[in-house]
Amino acid sequence: MEFPESFIDELVSRNEISDVVSDYVQLRRRGGNNLFGLCPFHSEKTPSFSVSTEKQIYYCFGCQKGGGVIHFIMEIEALRYTDAVHFLARRAGMTVPEGQEDKAAEHRSRLLRLHRDAARYYYAVLATPLGADAVAYLNQRGISKEMVKRFGLGAAPAGWGHLAEAMAKKGYSADELTAAGLVKKSRRDGVYDTFRNRLMFPVVDVRGNVIGFSGRILDEGTPKYLNSPDTMIFSKSRNLFGLNLAKKSKAGYLILAEGNIDVISLHQAGFDSAVASLGTSLTAEQGRLMAGYGKDVVIAYDADSAGINAAKRAIGILETAGLGVRVLRMEGAKDPDEFIKARGGDAFRTLLERSENHVAYRLLSMQQGYDLEQDEGRLGFLREATQLLAGLPNAPEREVYGRRVAEASGISFEAVMQEVTKERKRGERREKSKREREALRPAQRNQPSERAIRYENIVSAKAEEGVIRLLMRDPALCGKTDGLSEADFSSPFLGKAYAVIRRRIREGGSLTPDALAAELAPGELSHLMRIVQEPENLANGEKSLGDYIKKIETEKLKQSPAENLLDIYMKYRKDKGVEGEDARDES
């Protein structure tokens, strides 16, 4: 959908890109004017995600995603262009010009209002006889009224249509309730409430919007916990329960618990940085989300085998997101809620202070899996432990934990470190071999990461990229491209980008990523940013442009039928200055 360019310019100026990105990524200045952080779009340990406050663009040198602030919101929130514009307009308190409202944006807005009204309904039910069972459960779990209010807890009555009826009175349709996952369609073309006889936990995003619900059953029914399905506004894998509150904490670290009740109990005891995933194993998206709100995470999962295994998986995800990781070991209690009720908040604070570095935790977990009284067990433990130690980034860490492995296994420290060194060398050889294989595939390196826009003719495509790069950097060169049409491009995407850029230059339009985002798909705009990022000598731009155009024309002729080969030869002679002869006489 078209928006006035003046509106887009104001929208971008009032949504400074580093401010917007900082809601999702922890940025640090690293020389020059650029800010760097861990990319929110792929897993990495070393920051390669760059934000230029001067150009108002972002670019990841790892996954090659890039663009302006609108494109960033499209990618991070999984929105269409028009929805992203509305999102940023709301953020900046701007009114979208009349006639520019979009059905999808209005639908999203309606879903958010519906979830807010549903949360208010569930909260109000607690004060009625319909909420008696939920109130009894809250009292049994020792959850205070203050926490009920802070987390907006509520109750879904046991009947089949209480919420549907209440929301219908507010003007919401059955289709809207179904799209929100708050009701399900019945066999008789009616609807019934999704959440029934449950304690309700609203899921609130970091901007304060209610986007979904988690409901805990109040009788013997199943499942024990039921979450909203993924919708236009909600994704279980991209959100965390309690993060809207934990982001305000001054603790300096996040506590990652398994369940909603654990999070509420921790907040009630004064540990206001607690969060939990939403009924699923921790995801890479959730790890990257946490990295935007702290440098460290303390894992406080259940003390049973399932919790231990889940903690091991979470460690790798959190490490990859660039977070420091510690792990709690709770003895005499299965989870934080039970521990705090039995021993109090001060004891839990001591437990936090004594929480183990994730390396120590993993080594001890490994150790418990082997019989170290037997030679076979000691050797098995050594093999697994040295793989872990070899992956540690610095020598002091390897030495400290190497001594622990030596002590536990009864093998000399020198022998342990020899095995660690061997494993590191094997890893370096594997990495070198991988780099060498990549070096032998230059064509693959030059391909766009988006499969939908892969190149068929790499040679021509690189020249086509050069034309686009020159026009983006020096629009005055547009007049020198009159003989080059979109049809001359071997890549449909590059031809499309060329046509868009050329038209906008002629119409006096902007070439900023945010202006181009209306006409290019997210993957296309990311690849355009990759093209623009590559070096180009503008000192003699006109000559470079001419060379690129000749290369495109030559490659096009090569793809022509055999009878056109003579044209290639004639063009070659002309380019070499051999004119005035009839080449046909030589044939």
HURA-V89462 format. One record per run of one state. SS is the DSSP state (H for helix, E for strand, L for the rest). FROM is the first residue (numbers start at 1). LEN is the number of residues. If there is no record, write none. Layout:
BEGIN
((SS FROM LEN) (SS FROM LEN))
END
This chain:
BEGIN
((L 1 4) (H 5 9) (L 14 3) (H 17 5) (L 22 6) (E 28 2) (L 30 4) (E 34 4) (L 38 11) (E 49 4) (L 53 4) (E 57 4) (L 61 5) (E 66 2) (L 68 1) (H 69 8) (L 77 4) (H 81 12) (L 93 10) (H 103 23) (L 126 3) (H 129 12) (L 141 4) (H 145 7) (L 152 2) (E 154 3) (L 157 5) (H 162 8) (L 170 4) (H 174 6) (L 180 3) (E 183 3) (L 186 5) (E 191 3) (L 194 4) (E 198 7) (L 205 5) (E 210 8) (L 218 7) (E 225 3) (L 228 8) (H 236 3) (L 239 2) (E 241 1) (L 242 1) (H 243 4) (L 247 6) (E 253 5) (L 258 2) (H 260 9) (L 269 5) (E 274 3) (L 277 7) (H 284 8) (L 292 4) (E 296 5) (L 301 4) (H 305 16) (L 321 3) (E 324 4) (L 328 8) (H 336 8) (L 344 1) (H 345 9) (L 354 2) (E 356 2) (H 358 10) (L 368 7) (H 375 16) (L 391 4) (H 395 15) (L 410 3) (H 413 27) (L 440 2) (H 442 4) (L 446 5) (H 451 3) (L 454 4) (H 458 16) (L 474 1) (H 475 7) (L 482 4) (H 486 3) (L 489 3) (H 492 15) (L 507 6) (H 513 4) (L 517 5) (H 522 12) (L 534 7) (H 541 18) (L 559 3) (H 562 14) (L 576 7) (H 583 4) (L 587 1))
END
